[in-house]
Amino acid sequence: MNPFPETVTSKLPQTGTSVFAVMTQLAQAHGAINLSQGFPDFPVSEKLIELVSRHLRLGHNQYAPMPGLMRLRERIAVKTEALYGAQYDPETEITVTAGATQAIFTVISAFIREEDEVIVFEPAYDSYVPAIKLNGGVPIISRLKMPDYHIDWDEVRKLVSSRTKMIIINSPHNPSGSVLSAADLAELERLTRNTDILILSDEVYEHIIFDDKRHESVCLYPALAERSLVTCSFGKTFHATGWKTGYCVAPENLMHEFRKAHQFTVFCVNHPMQQALADYLEDPAHYHGLGAFYQEKRDFFIKALKASRFKLIPASGTYFQLLDYNHISEEDEMSFAQRLTREFKVAGVPTAPFYSKAANDGVLRFCFAKSNDTLEKAAEILCKI
């Protein structure tokens, strides 16, 4: 059958299938240990599962309110104030979303118009740039500086123009595992002062931060919070990435516009999951220990890799660890990642797809949100390369 009409052109001509899906499929095809896609291989809390089951049986199976279950929004408000001292009104300033990626897309859809410029720091989570382009915006790229993936604020100042509508930040950072400092947030505050620039702050790994560092949320800084939309993820926090449940917090004037787009994107989010999460959030212990839990896994993985030829800088947050293979091979990242999966049966993700233009730093990202047994088996293989 011939395609109709033949004149259809892609709005994202350079965009293919997500690298996460590609590497996971390759890992499955070759029976490889999959450290590529960012999901845990250990179970969700039995208590949380029981709560979902309970609410299914109670009949919470129809539409939830468009902005999210009020009980859940109230728990989010309590959590946000306890962590950051920031007060958000559950009625008008918090919306539950179908995961953080949907929240990010909705923020961009609600505020970015044709030719608006959005500053993006690369390597970047792969949804940012396509969402900007689909909404007619122009991504303005600032590359994070290696080896620690820090922001060059002098460079950023030169990128700001009269067309700059938004700056996207992500901390803790995927894929590098770096975190923004208080000094970084101070620079961002100075940069945006007396402007109309909005901030989209992707904080999905807010609870996964190591070495006694503080998560520098924009919520901690009133002058930033008043111009920011913050996206967060229950999936990352509670080991349930397949639930695709998250939320966005923002001042009322920004949230009002966000909800206009949200209602026509998903309208509302899985009802029994929201009921269960509202119950589960009554105990802050369910997320307070997350940083220590993952730091132990990071340290276990790093120790197991000591005998390898890979070079690494310990991640400061997230559940990803970068490994530099420049002393091992001169292959480009995708070729090396694919060979590692096919021949050695360990799958990681190249960092090159996290850039919108060609990049080849000789670095792969590995997910350590896995059982210690899985990590030990993967490290044993990597040490032999």
Backbone torsions as a table, in degrees:
resi	resn	phi	psi	omega
1	MET	NA	131.4	177.9
2	ASN	-77.6	138.0	178.2
3	PRO	-65.3	146.2	179.3
4	PHE	-134.9	133.9	-8.1
5	PRO	-82.4	156.7	-177.8
6	GLU	-68.2	-16.1	-176.4
7	THR	-86.7	-0.1	179.7
8	VAL	-60.9	130.5	177.5
9	THR	-121.8	149.5	-177.6
10	SER	-76.4	140.1	172.7
11	LYS	-80.0	-14.6	178.0
12	LEU	-131.5	67.2	-171.9
13	PRO	-62.7	-26.4	-177.9
14	GLN	-93.3	-0.3	-173.4
15	THR	-98.0	126.8	175.5
16	GLY	-111.3	-158.2	177.8
17	THR	-68.7	141.7	179.6
18	SER	-51.8	138.1	179.9
19	VAL	-61.4	-28.8	179.3
20	PHE	-64.4	-44.5	178.3
21	ALA	-66.0	-40.4	-179.3
22	VAL	-61.7	-47.6	-177.0
23	MET	-72.3	-34.6	176.6
24	THR	-65.1	-41.9	178.0
25	GLN	-63.0	-40.8	179.4
26	LEU	-65.9	-40.0	178.4
27	ALA	-62.3	-42.4	179.4
28	GLN	-65.8	-39.8	-178.1
29	ALA	-65.4	-30.1	-175.7
30	HIS	-110.3	9.1	178.4
31	GLY	62.1	35.6	-176.4
32	ALA	-89.9	154.3	171.5
33	ILE	-68.2	121.7	-171.8
34	ASN	-95.0	98.2	172.5
35	LEU	-107.9	23.3	-176.1
36	SER	-90.5	-58.4	-177.2
37	GLN	-81.9	143.0	-172.9
38	GLY	-83.7	73.3	174.2
39	PHE	-139.0	145.3	179.6
40	PRO	-70.9	153.5	173.5
41	ASP	-109.1	17.3	175.7
42	PHE	-114.8	161.2	-168.9
43	PRO	-75.6	156.8	170.8
44	VAL	-70.4	152.3	177.8
45	SER	-49.4	131.3	177.7
46	GLU	-60.5	-36.3	179.6
47	LYS	-62.4	-42.3	-179.9
48	LEU	-66.7	-39.9	176.7
49	ILE	-61.0	-43.5	179.6
50	GLU	-63.0	-37.5	179.1
51	LEU	-65.6	-40.9	177.2
52	VAL	-62.0	-47.4	-179.8
53	SER	-59.0	-41.5	179.9
54	ARG	-60.7	-44.9	-177.0
55	HIS	-73.6	-27.1	171.8
56	LEU	-62.5	-45.1	-178.9
57	ARG	-70.0	-28.2	178.1
58	LEU	-74.3	-7.7	175.1
59	GLY	94.1	17.5	178.5
60	HIS	-83.9	64.2	-171.8
61	ASN	-119.9	6.3	176.9
62	GLN	-105.4	-177.1	-176.5
63	TYR	-53.4	136.5	168.4
64	ALA	-85.4	166.1	174.6
65	PRO	-58.0	146.6	-176.5
66	MET	-51.5	-47.9	-178.6
67	PRO	-80.3	-3.5	-178.2
68	GLY	115.7	159.0	178.3
69	LEU	-60.3	129.8	-176.7
70	MET	-60.1	-40.3	178.9
71	ARG	-57.0	-40.3	-179.9
72	LEU	-71.4	-41.7	178.4
73	ARG	-62.1	-35.9	177.5
74	GLU	-65.7	-39.8	177.8
75	ARG	-67.3	-36.7	176.5
76	ILE	-62.9	-41.6	179.3
77	ALA	-62.1	-44.4	178.9
78	VAL	-62.2	-45.8	179.9
79	LYS	-60.8	-45.9	-177.3
80	THR	-65.4	-40.5	178.2
81	GLU	-68.1	-40.3	-179.8
82	ALA	-64.3	-38.3	-177.4
83	LEU	-79.9	-40.1	-168.4
84	TYR	-125.2	-3.2	-179.2
85	GLY	71.3	14.2	-177.8
86	ALA	-102.0	133.2	-178.9
87	GLN	-102.7	122.7	175.6
88	TYR	-121.8	133.6	-179.4
89	ASP	-75.8	118.8	-179.6
90	PRO	-59.0	-28.6	-177.6
91	GLU	-72.0	-40.5	-168.8
92	THR	-123.1	-6.0	-170.6
93	GLU	-129.7	8.6	179.2
94	ILE	-136.0	132.2	177.2
95	THR	-133.0	132.2	176.5
96	VAL	-83.9	137.2	-173.1
97	THR	-127.3	164.6	177.0
98	ALA	-82.6	66.1	-177.4
99	GLY	88.0	164.0	-178.6
100	ALA	-71.1	-31.1	179.9
101	THR	-63.1	-40.0	175.6
102	GLN	-64.3	-40.5	178.8
103	ALA	-61.4	-42.5	179.6
104	ILE	-62.9	-47.1	179.3
105	PHE	-61.3	-39.9	-178.6
106	THR	-67.8	-39.6	175.9
107	VAL	-58.0	-48.8	-177.8
108	ILE	-65.7	-41.7	179.3
109	SER	-63.4	-36.4	-176.4
110	ALA	-72.7	-27.6	-169.5
111	PHE	-121.6	-19.1	-174.7
112	ILE	-95.1	124.3	178.3
113	ARG	-108.3	173.3	179.0
114	GLU	-51.2	127.5	176.3
115	GLU	74.0	0.5	172.2
116	ASP	-64.1	140.8	179.6
117	GLU	-99.2	138.3	179.1
118	VAL	-126.6	121.0	179.3
119	ILE	-82.2	126.9	-178.0
120	VAL	-125.3	135.5	177.5
121	PHE	-96.5	122.8	-179.3
122	GLU	-113.5	146.6	9.4
123	PRO	-66.5	143.8	-174.1
124	ALA	-135.1	150.9	172.5
125	TYR	-50.0	137.4	-163.7
126	ASP	-74.6	-1.4	179.2
127	SER	-88.4	-19.1	-172.0
128	TYR	-61.0	-58.4	-173.3
129	VAL	-64.4	-45.4	177.2
130	PRO	-59.2	-38.8	179.3
131	ALA	-64.3	-39.6	178.0
132	ILE	-63.1	-46.7	-177.7
133	LYS	-65.8	-41.0	179.5
134	LEU	-61.0	-26.3	-179.9
135	ASN	-99.3	14.6	174.4
136	GLY	81.7	4.3	-179.7
137	GLY	-80.9	172.8	-178.7
138	VAL	-120.5	113.0	177.2
139	PRO	-72.6	130.0	175.7
140	ILE	-111.5	116.9	-167.7
141	ILE	-98.6	131.5	168.8
142	SER	-119.6	122.6	-178.7
143	ARG	-83.6	132.8	173.7
144	LEU	-66.5	147.3	-173.3
145	LYS	-94.4	127.1	179.1
146	MET	-81.5	158.7	10.3
147	PRO	-90.7	-6.7	-175.2
148	ASP	-100.3	3.8	176.0
149	TYR	57.3	57.0	178.6
150	HIS	-101.7	159.3	179.2
151	ILE	-83.6	134.3	173.1
152	ASP	-93.4	96.6	-174.0
153	TRP	-68.5	-27.1	175.4
154	ASP	-64.3	-39.9	177.0
155	GLU	-65.3	-41.5	-178.6
156	VAL	-62.1	-42.4	-179.9
157	ARG	-57.8	-35.7	-179.6
158	LYS	-73.2	-21.6	-179.2
159	LEU	-83.8	-20.0	-178.8
160	VAL	-70.3	133.8	179.5
161	SER	-138.4	-179.3	178.1
162	SER	-66.1	-15.6	-180.0
163	ARG	-93.3	-6.1	-177.1
164	THR	-67.0	116.5	-178.9
165	LYS	-103.2	-29.9	-171.6
166	MET	-153.9	150.2	170.1
167	ILE	-123.3	130.8	178.1
168	ILE	-103.3	125.3	174.2
169	ILE	-119.8	156.0	-178.3
170	ASN	-144.3	111.5	178.3
171	SER	-149.6	134.9	-13.1
172	PRO	-53.4	148.8	-163.5
173	HIS	-97.1	129.7	170.9
174	ASN	-102.6	118.1	23.1
175	PRO	-105.0	-3.1	-166.1
176	SER	-80.7	-23.3	-174.3
177	GLY	79.4	7.2	177.6
178	SER	-79.2	163.1	178.1
179	VAL	-130.7	148.6	175.8
180	LEU	-76.8	147.1	180.0
181	SER	-100.1	170.6	174.7
182	ALA	-59.3	-35.3	178.3
183	ALA	-64.2	-37.1	177.1
184	ASP	-63.0	-44.3	-179.8
185	LEU	-66.8	-33.1	176.5
186	ALA	-65.4	-40.2	177.6
187	GLU	-64.4	-42.0	179.1
188	LEU	-63.5	-39.3	178.7
189	GLU	-63.9	-44.5	178.8
190	ARG	-63.7	-40.4	-176.6
191	LEU	-64.3	-36.5	-174.4
192	THR	-96.8	-7.1	-179.2
193	ARG	-58.5	136.4	178.8
194	ASN	62.5	29.7	174.7
195	THR	-127.0	174.0	174.8
196	ASP	-102.8	17.0	-176.8
197	ILE	-71.8	130.8	175.3
198	LEU	-92.0	157.1	175.9
199	ILE	-120.6	129.1	169.5
200	LEU	-104.3	113.0	-176.4
201	SER	-108.6	109.3	-179.8
202	ASP	-87.5	105.9	-173.7
203	GLU	-121.0	39.3	-173.9
204	VAL	-66.2	-23.7	179.8
205	TYR	-102.9	28.8	-173.8
206	GLU	-55.0	-31.2	-176.7
207	HIS	-94.1	-5.0	-175.8
208	ILE	-108.1	80.5	-176.5
209	ILE	-139.0	144.6	-164.8
210	PHE	-120.8	173.3	170.6
211	ASP	57.5	37.7	176.8
212	ASP	62.7	18.4	175.4
213	LYS	-76.0	153.5	175.7
214	ARG	-97.5	137.6	173.7
215	HIS	-73.0	116.9	-177.7
216	GLU	-88.0	74.6	176.6
217	SER	-68.2	148.3	173.8
218	VAL	-63.8	-20.6	179.1
219	CYS	-63.3	-21.3	179.7
220	LEU	-75.2	-13.8	-171.6
221	TYR	-121.7	100.9	-173.8
222	PRO	-52.4	-39.9	-178.6
223	ALA	-67.9	-26.1	174.8
224	LEU	-85.4	-41.3	-177.2
225	ALA	-58.3	-33.8	-175.8
226	GLU	-70.0	-14.7	178.9
227	ARG	-118.6	12.3	-171.4
228	SER	-115.2	145.0	166.7
229	LEU	-113.3	122.8	-174.3
230	VAL	-108.5	129.4	179.3
231	THR	-111.7	136.8	-176.9
232	CYS	-135.5	166.5	-172.2
233	SER	-135.4	122.2	170.5
234	PHE	-73.7	-30.9	-179.9
235	GLY	-60.1	-45.0	178.4
236	LYS	-68.0	-39.3	-174.6
237	THR	-71.8	-38.1	-172.9
238	PHE	-112.6	23.2	173.7
239	HIS	60.9	32.2	-176.1
240	ALA	-130.6	60.2	-174.7
241	THR	-62.7	-27.8	-179.2
242	GLY	-72.5	-10.8	178.4
243	TRP	-77.6	-21.6	179.4
244	LYS	47.1	59.9	178.3
245	THR	-128.9	126.2	179.0
246	GLY	-148.4	-160.4	179.2
247	TYR	-161.4	166.7	176.9
248	CYS	-131.1	136.5	172.5
249	VAL	-120.5	144.0	-177.9
250	ALA	-168.5	157.7	174.0
251	PRO	-56.6	155.8	-172.3
252	GLU	-55.3	-42.9	-177.5
253	ASN	-63.3	-35.9	177.8
254	LEU	-77.0	-40.1	-180.0
255	MET	-65.6	-32.4	177.5
256	HIS	-57.6	-44.3	179.1
257	GLU	-72.7	-38.4	178.0
258	PHE	-56.3	-45.9	-176.6
259	ARG	-67.1	-28.3	176.2
260	LYS	-59.4	-42.3	179.2
261	ALA	-78.6	-38.0	-178.1
262	HIS	-58.0	-42.5	-174.9
263	GLN	-65.6	-22.2	179.1
264	PHE	-103.8	4.0	175.5
265	THR	-96.9	-54.5	177.7
266	VAL	-131.3	-12.2	-172.1
267	PHE	64.7	-65.7	-179.9
268	CYS	-145.5	175.9	-170.8
269	VAL	-120.8	155.4	-177.7
270	ASN	-37.0	115.7	-171.2
271	HIS	-69.7	-52.5	-178.7
272	PRO	-62.7	-32.6	175.9
273	MET	-62.1	-42.9	179.7
274	GLN	-62.9	-42.5	179.0
275	GLN	-60.0	-45.4	-178.8
276	ALA	-65.5	-42.2	180.0
277	LEU	-65.5	-36.7	177.2
278	ALA	-60.9	-41.9	176.4
279	ASP	-65.5	-45.6	-173.4
280	TYR	-65.6	-34.2	-178.1
281	LEU	-72.0	-7.8	177.4
282	GLU	-63.5	-21.4	178.1
283	ASP	-112.2	103.8	-178.6
284	PRO	-61.3	-18.2	179.5
285	ALA	-60.0	-21.2	-178.4
286	HIS	-68.4	-18.9	176.0
287	TYR	-124.0	-15.7	-177.8
288	HIS	-64.2	-30.5	-177.4
289	GLY	-92.3	8.2	-172.2
290	LEU	-67.6	-39.7	180.0
291	GLY	-60.3	-46.6	179.4
292	ALA	-64.4	-38.8	179.5
293	PHE	-59.5	-47.4	-177.8
294	TYR	-80.0	-27.3	176.0
295	GLN	-63.4	-38.0	176.8
296	GLU	-61.4	-39.2	178.2
297	LYS	-70.0	-40.9	176.6
298	ARG	-58.2	-49.2	-177.6
299	ASP	-64.3	-37.5	177.2
300	PHE	-62.0	-45.6	-178.9
301	PHE	-65.4	-44.9	-179.5
302	ILE	-62.5	-44.3	179.1
303	LYS	-61.6	-40.4	-179.5
304	ALA	-68.0	-19.8	-179.0
305	LEU	-96.6	4.4	-174.5
306	LYS	-56.8	-36.1	-176.8
307	ALA	-84.6	0.5	-177.7
308	SER	-82.2	168.6	176.6
309	ARG	-93.8	2.1	177.1
310	PHE	-75.0	146.4	175.2
311	LYS	-103.0	137.6	-178.8
312	LEU	-143.0	153.6	169.9
313	ILE	-116.4	119.0	-176.4
314	PRO	-53.1	133.2	178.3
315	ALA	-62.9	141.9	176.8
316	SER	-92.6	-11.6	179.8
317	GLY	-169.6	179.3	-174.3
318	THR	70.4	-173.8	171.5
319	TYR	-118.9	41.5	177.9
320	PHE	-123.0	142.9	176.1
321	GLN	-126.3	128.0	175.8
322	LEU	-86.9	139.2	174.8
323	LEU	-123.5	125.2	178.7
324	ASP	-90.8	123.7	-175.9
325	TYR	-110.1	15.8	-174.6
326	ASN	-60.0	-25.3	177.7
327	HIS	-83.0	-4.6	-175.8
328	ILE	-106.6	-40.6	-173.8
329	SER	-152.0	153.2	175.2
330	GLU	-100.8	6.3	179.1
331	GLU	-64.2	152.5	172.9
332	ASP	-68.0	162.8	-170.5
333	GLU	-60.7	-45.2	-177.8
334	MET	-65.2	-41.3	179.8
335	SER	-63.6	-43.7	-179.4
336	PHE	-66.6	-42.6	179.6
337	ALA	-62.0	-41.3	179.9
338	GLN	-68.2	-39.4	178.8
339	ARG	-67.8	-38.3	177.6
340	LEU	-59.8	-38.8	-179.6
341	THR	-72.4	-46.0	-176.7
342	ARG	-70.5	-47.2	-170.3
343	GLU	-91.9	-34.9	-174.8
344	PHE	-108.5	-8.8	173.9
345	LYS	66.8	34.9	170.1
346	VAL	-132.0	127.5	-176.6
347	ALA	-108.2	127.1	169.6
348	GLY	-123.6	-178.1	-179.5
349	VAL	-117.8	129.9	173.6
350	PRO	-66.3	148.5	177.5
351	THR	-82.9	-14.9	-177.6
352	ALA	-54.7	-41.0	179.1
353	PRO	-67.4	-9.2	175.9
354	PHE	-83.2	1.5	175.6
355	TYR	-112.0	145.1	179.3
356	SER	-82.3	-20.0	175.1
357	LYS	-120.5	162.5	-173.3
358	ALA	-51.7	131.7	176.2
359	ALA	-147.8	145.1	177.5
360	ASN	-151.6	85.5	-177.2
361	ASP	-88.8	-5.9	-177.5
362	GLY	72.5	41.3	-175.6
363	VAL	-133.1	135.6	174.0
364	LEU	-117.8	150.6	178.0
365	ARG	-104.7	130.9	178.3
366	PHE	-121.4	136.0	179.9
367	CYS	-89.5	125.8	178.1
368	PHE	-106.9	21.4	172.7
369	ALA	-82.7	59.0	-174.9
370	LYS	-134.9	164.8	175.7
371	SER	-63.5	153.1	178.8
372	ASN	-60.3	-32.3	177.8
373	ASP	-63.1	-44.1	177.4
374	THR	-62.5	-45.5	-178.9
375	LEU	-63.8	-40.6	-179.3
376	GLU	-64.3	-43.0	179.1
377	LYS	-64.0	-42.8	179.4
378	ALA	-65.3	-44.1	-178.9
379	ALA	-64.7	-37.2	178.5
380	GLU	-60.2	-40.2	177.3
381	ILE	-68.7	-46.3	-177.4
382	LEU	-62.6	-30.6	179.4
383	CYS	-70.4	-16.5	-179.0
384	LYS	-92.3	-4.3	-175.1
385	ILE	-85.3	NA	NA
